[in-house]
Amino acid sequence: MKIVIVDRGNKIPASNYGGTERVIWGLAYELSRLGHQVIFMVPEGSTCSFAEIIFYNPEVDLIRLIPKDTDFIHFNFVPDFISDTPNLITMHGNPGKGKNLPLNTVFVSENHARRHGAEAFVHNGLLWEEYEKIDLNKNRTYFHFLGKASWKVKNVAGAAEIAVKAKQKLKVLGGNRWKLSMLKRNPYYLLHTNLEFLGMVDDQTKMKVMQESKGLIFPILWDEPFGLAIIESLYAGCPVFGTKRGSLPELINEEVGFLSDSIDELSQAVIEKKFNSEICHMYANENFNSRKMTEKYLYYYNEILNGRDINSQVPKNI
């Protein structure tokens, strides 16, 4: 098939932040490896050795940029037109309340789909072979937080409180200590000497830090659709200590983490719970890889190409 993958977010490949970009990179790589012709339509400045690139231009009618002999279009946002070419949309975030989505919309977790009255979902997978080899024998001496620390619902303040109460060091990947809005929310814990803010880090630094971490502290305050921070941490051998929100209960089992909506229970678990780094690593490697993700997307592509809808009703944020 000739498949066009469209994303108007950040250029590819991702270097620092770039969740969707990492996912579609692995998807395109696997599709190409399976013999499909893949074309990326992504922002200018993108590069790729295994797929053709057409630069996305918001000032040009999108439908004019898509090659006429395309067999299938995979959008990573809701386009403002209806295409005659078979297509699906991956919804990576949580749209506004009451917003109707196209019938052939795929969500990134079962919880994500269910909250929109839908059935179609594909867990994100990453191209682990492009990540550096993990040394599971490293000495682990601290915990980490991974995410946009400036975003309140990611709850870096809660992660800080858990670490401080557990008397553990916490390295924060994805934010800076002195952001005023963060300090207003929880100055005591965010200014504590047990915290080290590393800012936005590149892939190499991120994996180096996580290989020496005892676990990801992830007390999110919203319904996370998926969370690449979760599977990247697991891949690095880190168990996950998080809340029971969004996708976490379906991604984390008792062998690879602990979930609770209580800060005190999470703090206690950080102290007492012990997990096997190799089991965490293998769990991520086997369940959240780009090949497994791609095979499920191909199933949905073929369903649509054969004239079948992948959801029984129009998805809507309910």
ZIHU-V891623 format. One record per pair of residues at least 4 apart in sequence whose ideal C-beta (glycine too) atoms are under 7 Angstrom apart, sorted by sequence separation. I is the first residue (numbers start at 0). GAP is how many residues later the second one is. D is the distance in whole Angstrom. If there is no record, write none. Layout:
i={I | I}
gap={GAP | GAP}
d={D | D}
//
This chain:
i={9 | 13 | 17 | 18 | 19 | 20 | 21 | 22 | 23 | 24 | 25 | 26 | 27 | 28 | 29 | 31 | 41 | 59 | 61 | 65 | 74 | 82 | 90 | 94 | 100 | 107 | 109 | 110 | 154 | 155 | 156 | 157 | 158 | 159 | 160 | 161 | 174 | 178 | 179 | 180 | 182 | 185 | 186 | 187 | 200 | 201 | 202 | 203 | 204 | 205 | 206 | 208 | 219 | 227 | 228 | 229 | 230 | 231 | 233 | 243 | 246 | 247 | 251 | 261 | 262 | 263 | 264 | 265 | 266 | 267 | 268 | 275 | 276 | 277 | 278 | 279 | 280 | 281 | 282 | 283 | 284 | 289 | 290 | 291 | 292 | 293 | 294 | 295 | 296 | 297 | 298 | 299 | 300 | 301 | 303 | 310 | 30 | 47 | 59 | 106 | 112 | 148 | 162 | 189 | 200 | 232 | 242 | 243 | 251 | 259 | 274 | 302 | 31 | 39 | 94 | 106 | 112 | 147 | 233 | 241 | 259 | 303 | 13 | 30 | 45 | 65 | 112 | 146 | 148 | 162 | 182 | 232 | 251 | 302 | 9 | 12 | 13 | 39 | 112 | 181 | 11 | 106 | 111 | 259 | 27 | 72 | 90 | 159 | 229 | 241 | 248 | 299 | 8 | 9 | 39 | 41 | 43 | 53 | 77 | 106 | 109 | 144 | 158 | 197 | 217 | 247 | 257 | 8 | 12 | 27 | 38 | 42 | 72 | 74 | 108 | 217 | 239 | 6 | 11 | 37 | 38 | 39 | 40 | 42 | 73 | 88 | 104 | 106 | 107 | 176 | 215 | 6 | 41 | 71 | 72 | 73 | 74 | 75 | 90 | 105 | 106 | 107 | 108 | 144 | 215 | 38 | 40 | 69 | 71 | 88 | 100 | 105 | 107 | 241 | 243 | 257 | 73 | 75 | 87 | 88 | 89 | 90 | 91 | 105 | 107 | 155 | 239 | 240 | 242 | 243 | 6 | 61 | 88 | 215 | 238 | 239 | 240 | 241 | 243 | 31 | 62 | 87 | 89 | 176 | 238 | 242 | 4 | 31 | 61 | 65 | 155 | 255 | 62 | 142 | 176 | 226 | 28 | 175 | 223 | 224 | 225 | 229 | 4 | 174 | 215 | 217 | 219 | 222 | 223 | 224 | 233 | 4 | 27 | 77 | 148 | 171 | 175 | 209 | 214 | 217 | 218 | 219 | 221 | 222 | 223 | 255 | 40 | 77 | 169 | 171 | 174 | 214 | 215 | 216 | 217 | 218 | 221 | 223 | 254 | 255 | 142 | 144 | 148 | 149 | 156 | 160 | 163 | 168 | 169 | 170 | 171 | 172 | 210 | 212 | 214 | 215 | 219 | 240 | 141 | 143 | 147 | 148 | 155 | 159 | 167 | 171 | 173 | 209 | 210 | 214 | 141 | 142 | 143 | 144 | 145 | 146 | 147 | 170 | 255 | 2 | 11 | 38 | 141 | 144 | 145 | 156 | 160 | 163 | 172 | 209 | 240 | 141 | 143 | 149 | 156 | 159 | 206 | 240 | 11 | 159 | 163 | 10 | 149 | 162 | 10 | 149 | 156 | 159 | 2 | 4 | 9 | 148 | 156 | 172 | 10 | 11 | 0 | 1 | 2 | 3 | 4 | 5 | 6 | 7 | 10 | 159 | 11 | 172 | 238 | 3 | 170 | 236 | 236 | 238 | 237 | 236 | 218 | 236 | 233 | 234 | 169 | 218 | 233 | 7 | 233 | 234 | 7 | 233 | 234 | 23 | 216 | 230 | 162 | 161 | 19 | 161 | 230 | 158 | 158 | 157 | 3 | 154 | 143 | 154 | 3 | 143 | 153 | 154 | 1 | 5 | 152 | 1 | 2 | 5 | 152 | 1 | 2 | 3 | 4 | 5 | 6 | 7 | 143 | 152 | 0 | 5 | 142 | 145 | 0 | 2 | 140 | 141 | 142 | 19 | 131 | 139 | 141 | 142 | 143 | 144 | 137 | 138 | 139 | 137 | 139 | 142 | 131 | 130 | 134 | 133 | 146 | 145 | 145 | 145 | 28 | 25 | 25 | 22 | 25 | 133 | 135 | 161 | 165 | 24 | 123 | 133 | 160 | 164 | 167 | 122 | 133 | 21 | 123 | 130 | 161 | 165 | 125 | 157 | 161 | 165 | 127 | 114 | 161 | 111 | 111 | 108 | 107 | 108 | 106 | 107 | 142 | 93 | 93 | 92 | 91 | 110 | 111 | 110 | 108 | 110 | 109 | 108 | 135 | 135 | 135 | 133 | 127 | 127 | 125 | 124 | 125 | 126 | 123 | 124 | 125 | 122 | 124 | 124 | 124 | 123 | 122 | 121 | 121 | 121 | 119 | 16 | 15 | 15 | 15 | 14 | 14 | 119 | 119 | 118 | 117 | 118 | 105 | 116 | 117 | 116 | 115 | 116 | 103 | 115 | 115 | 116 | 115 | 114 | 103 | 21 | 102 | 103 | 104 | 102 | 18 | 104 | 102 | 87 | 100 | 99 | 100 | 100 | 87 | 99 | 98 | 85 | 97 | 98 | 85 | 97 | 96 | 95 | 94 | 93 | 71 | 71 | 29 | 28 | 29 | 26 | 30 | 25 | 29 | 26 | 25 | 26 | 26}
gap={4 | 4 | 4 | 4 | 4 | 4 | 4 | 4 | 4 | 4 | 4 | 4 | 4 | 4 | 4 | 4 | 4 | 4 | 4 | 4 | 4 | 4 | 4 | 4 | 4 | 4 | 4 | 4 | 4 | 4 | 4 | 4 | 4 | 4 | 4 | 4 | 4 | 4 | 4 | 4 | 4 | 4 | 4 | 4 | 4 | 4 | 4 | 4 | 4 | 4 | 4 | 4 | 4 | 4 | 4 | 4 | 4 | 4 | 4 | 4 | 4 | 4 | 4 | 4 | 4 | 4 | 4 | 4 | 4 | 4 | 4 | 4 | 4 | 4 | 4 | 4 | 4 | 4 | 4 | 4 | 4 | 4 | 4 | 4 | 4 | 4 | 4 | 4 | 4 | 4 | 4 | 4 | 4 | 4 | 4 | 4 | 5 | 5 | 5 | 5 | 5 | 5 | 5 | 5 | 5 | 5 | 5 | 5 | 5 | 5 | 5 | 5 | 6 | 6 | 6 | 6 | 6 | 6 | 6 | 6 | 6 | 6 | 7 | 7 | 7 | 7 | 7 | 7 | 7 | 7 | 7 | 7 | 7 | 7 | 8 | 8 | 8 | 8 | 8 | 8 | 9 | 9 | 9 | 9 | 10 | 10 | 10 | 10 | 10 | 10 | 10 | 10 | 11 | 11 | 11 | 11 | 11 | 11 | 11 | 11 | 11 | 11 | 11 | 11 | 11 | 11 | 11 | 12 | 12 | 12 | 12 | 12 | 12 | 12 | 12 | 12 | 12 | 13 | 13 | 13 | 13 | 13 | 13 | 13 | 13 | 13 | 13 | 13 | 13 | 13 | 13 | 14 | 14 | 14 | 14 | 14 | 14 | 14 | 14 | 14 | 14 | 14 | 14 | 14 | 14 | 15 | 15 | 15 | 15 | 15 | 15 | 15 | 15 | 15 | 15 | 15 | 16 | 16 | 16 | 16 | 16 | 16 | 16 | 16 | 16 | 16 | 16 | 16 | 16 | 16 | 17 | 17 | 17 | 17 | 17 | 17 | 17 | 17 | 17 | 18 | 18 | 18 | 18 | 18 | 18 | 18 | 19 | 19 | 19 | 19 | 19 | 19 | 20 | 20 | 20 | 20 | 21 | 21 | 21 | 21 | 21 | 21 | 22 | 22 | 22 | 22 | 22 | 22 | 22 | 22 | 22 | 23 | 23 | 23 | 23 | 23 | 23 | 23 | 23 | 23 | 23 | 23 | 23 | 23 | 23 | 23 | 24 | 24 | 24 | 24 | 24 | 24 | 24 | 24 | 24 | 24 | 24 | 24 | 24 | 24 | 25 | 25 | 25 | 25 | 25 | 25 | 25 | 25 | 25 | 25 | 25 | 25 | 25 | 25 | 25 | 25 | 25 | 25 | 26 | 26 | 26 | 26 | 26 | 26 | 26 | 26 | 26 | 26 | 26 | 26 | 27 | 27 | 27 | 27 | 27 | 27 | 27 | 27 | 27 | 28 | 28 | 28 | 28 | 28 | 28 | 28 | 28 | 28 | 28 | 28 | 28 | 29 | 29 | 29 | 29 | 29 | 29 | 29 | 30 | 30 | 30 | 31 | 31 | 31 | 32 | 32 | 32 | 32 | 33 | 33 | 33 | 33 | 33 | 33 | 34 | 34 | 35 | 35 | 35 | 35 | 35 | 35 | 35 | 35 | 35 | 35 | 36 | 36 | 36 | 37 | 38 | 40 | 41 | 41 | 42 | 43 | 44 | 44 | 46 | 46 | 47 | 47 | 47 | 48 | 49 | 49 | 50 | 50 | 50 | 52 | 53 | 53 | 54 | 55 | 56 | 57 | 57 | 58 | 60 | 61 | 62 | 64 | 65 | 65 | 66 | 66 | 66 | 66 | 67 | 67 | 67 | 68 | 68 | 68 | 68 | 69 | 69 | 69 | 69 | 69 | 69 | 69 | 69 | 69 | 70 | 70 | 70 | 70 | 71 | 71 | 71 | 71 | 71 | 72 | 72 | 72 | 72 | 72 | 72 | 72 | 73 | 73 | 73 | 74 | 74 | 74 | 75 | 76 | 76 | 77 | 82 | 83 | 86 | 87 | 98 | 99 | 100 | 101 | 101 | 101 | 101 | 101 | 101 | 102 | 102 | 102 | 102 | 102 | 102 | 103 | 103 | 104 | 104 | 104 | 104 | 104 | 105 | 105 | 105 | 105 | 107 | 108 | 108 | 113 | 114 | 116 | 117 | 117 | 118 | 118 | 127 | 129 | 131 | 132 | 133 | 135 | 135 | 136 | 138 | 139 | 140 | 141 | 141 | 142 | 145 | 147 | 157 | 161 | 162 | 163 | 163 | 163 | 164 | 164 | 164 | 165 | 165 | 167 | 168 | 169 | 170 | 171 | 174 | 175 | 180 | 183 | 184 | 185 | 186 | 187 | 188 | 190 | 191 | 192 | 193 | 193 | 194 | 196 | 197 | 198 | 199 | 199 | 200 | 200 | 201 | 201 | 202 | 203 | 205 | 206 | 206 | 206 | 206 | 208 | 209 | 210 | 211 | 212 | 213 | 214 | 214 | 215 | 216 | 216 | 217 | 218 | 218 | 218 | 219 | 219 | 220 | 221 | 222 | 223 | 229 | 233 | 260 | 261 | 261 | 263 | 263 | 264 | 264 | 266 | 267 | 267 | 270}
d={7 | 3 | 6 | 7 | 6 | 6 | 7 | 6 | 6 | 6 | 6 | 6 | 6 | 6 | 6 | 6 | 4 | 6 | 7 | 6 | 6 | 5 | 7 | 4 | 4 | 5 | 6 | 6 | 6 | 6 | 6 | 6 | 6 | 6 | 6 | 6 | 7 | 7 | 6 | 7 | 5 | 5 | 6 | 7 | 4 | 7 | 6 | 6 | 6 | 6 | 6 | 6 | 5 | 6 | 6 | 6 | 6 | 7 | 6 | 6 | 5 | 5 | 6 | 7 | 6 | 6 | 6 | 6 | 7 | 6 | 5 | 7 | 6 | 6 | 6 | 7 | 6 | 6 | 6 | 5 | 6 | 6 | 6 | 7 | 6 | 6 | 7 | 7 | 6 | 6 | 7 | 6 | 6 | 6 | 7 | 6 | 4 | 6 | 6 | 4 | 4 | 7 | 5 | 7 | 5 | 4 | 7 | 6 | 4 | 4 | 6 | 5 | 5 | 7 | 7 | 4 | 6 | 6 | 7 | 5 | 5 | 7 | 4 | 5 | 6 | 6 | 6 | 4 | 4 | 4 | 6 | 6 | 6 | 5 | 5 | 7 | 5 | 6 | 4 | 6 | 5 | 6 | 6 | 7 | 5 | 6 | 6 | 6 | 6 | 7 | 6 | 5 | 5 | 5 | 5 | 6 | 4 | 6 | 6 | 6 | 5 | 6 | 6 | 7 | 7 | 6 | 4 | 6 | 6 | 6 | 6 | 7 | 5 | 6 | 6 | 7 | 5 | 6 | 6 | 4 | 5 | 5 | 5 | 6 | 7 | 5 | 7 | 7 | 6 | 7 | 7 | 7 | 6 | 5 | 4 | 6 | 5 | 5 | 5 | 5 | 4 | 7 | 6 | 4 | 7 | 6 | 5 | 5 | 7 | 7 | 7 | 6 | 7 | 7 | 5 | 5 | 7 | 6 | 5 | 5 | 5 | 5 | 6 | 6 | 6 | 6 | 7 | 6 | 7 | 7 | 6 | 6 | 7 | 4 | 6 | 4 | 5 | 6 | 6 | 5 | 6 | 6 | 7 | 7 | 5 | 5 | 5 | 6 | 7 | 7 | 6 | 7 | 7 | 6 | 4 | 6 | 6 | 5 | 6 | 6 | 5 | 6 | 7 | 6 | 5 | 6 | 6 | 6 | 4 | 6 | 6 | 6 | 5 | 6 | 6 | 6 | 5 | 6 | 5 | 7 | 6 | 6 | 6 | 4 | 6 | 7 | 6 | 7 | 6 | 7 | 7 | 5 | 5 | 5 | 4 | 5 | 7 | 7 | 6 | 5 | 5 | 6 | 5 | 6 | 7 | 7 | 5 | 5 | 5 | 5 | 5 | 5 | 5 | 5 | 7 | 7 | 5 | 5 | 7 | 7 | 6 | 2 | 7 | 7 | 7 | 6 | 6 | 4 | 7 | 6 | 4 | 5 | 5 | 5 | 5 | 5 | 7 | 6 | 5 | 6 | 7 | 7 | 7 | 7 | 6 | 5 | 5 | 5 | 5 | 6 | 6 | 6 | 6 | 6 | 3 | 4 | 6 | 6 | 5 | 5 | 5 | 6 | 7 | 6 | 5 | 7 | 6 | 7 | 6 | 7 | 7 | 7 | 6 | 6 | 4 | 5 | 5 | 5 | 5 | 5 | 6 | 4 | 5 | 7 | 4 | 6 | 6 | 6 | 4 | 6 | 6 | 3 | 7 | 6 | 6 | 5 | 7 | 5 | 5 | 6 | 7 | 6 | 7 | 5 | 6 | 4 | 7 | 4 | 6 | 6 | 7 | 5 | 6 | 5 | 6 | 6 | 4 | 4 | 6 | 4 | 6 | 5 | 6 | 6 | 5 | 6 | 6 | 5 | 6 | 6 | 6 | 5 | 7 | 7 | 5 | 5 | 5 | 5 | 5 | 5 | 4 | 6 | 4 | 4 | 4 | 6 | 6 | 6 | 6 | 6 | 6 | 6 | 5 | 5 | 7 | 6 | 7 | 5 | 6 | 6 | 5 | 7 | 6 | 5 | 5 | 5 | 5 | 6 | 6 | 6 | 5 | 4 | 7 | 6 | 6 | 6 | 5 | 5 | 4 | 7 | 5 | 6 | 5 | 7 | 5 | 6 | 6 | 4 | 6 | 7 | 6 | 6 | 6 | 7 | 5 | 4 | 7 | 6 | 5 | 5 | 6 | 7 | 6 | 4 | 7 | 6 | 5 | 5 | 7 | 4 | 7 | 7 | 6 | 6 | 7 | 6 | 6 | 5 | 4 | 6 | 6 | 6 | 5 | 5 | 6 | 6 | 6 | 6 | 7 | 5 | 7 | 5 | 7 | 5 | 6 | 6 | 4 | 5 | 3 | 6 | 7 | 6 | 5 | 6 | 6 | 6 | 5 | 7 | 6 | 6 | 7 | 4 | 5 | 6 | 5 | 6 | 6 | 6 | 4 | 6 | 4 | 6 | 6 | 6 | 6 | 6 | 7 | 7 | 6 | 6 | 5 | 5 | 7 | 6 | 5 | 5 | 6 | 6 | 7 | 5 | 4 | 7 | 6 | 5 | 7 | 5 | 7 | 5 | 5 | 6 | 5 | 7 | 5 | 7 | 5 | 7 | 5 | 6 | 5 | 6 | 6 | 3 | 4 | 6 | 7 | 5 | 6}
//
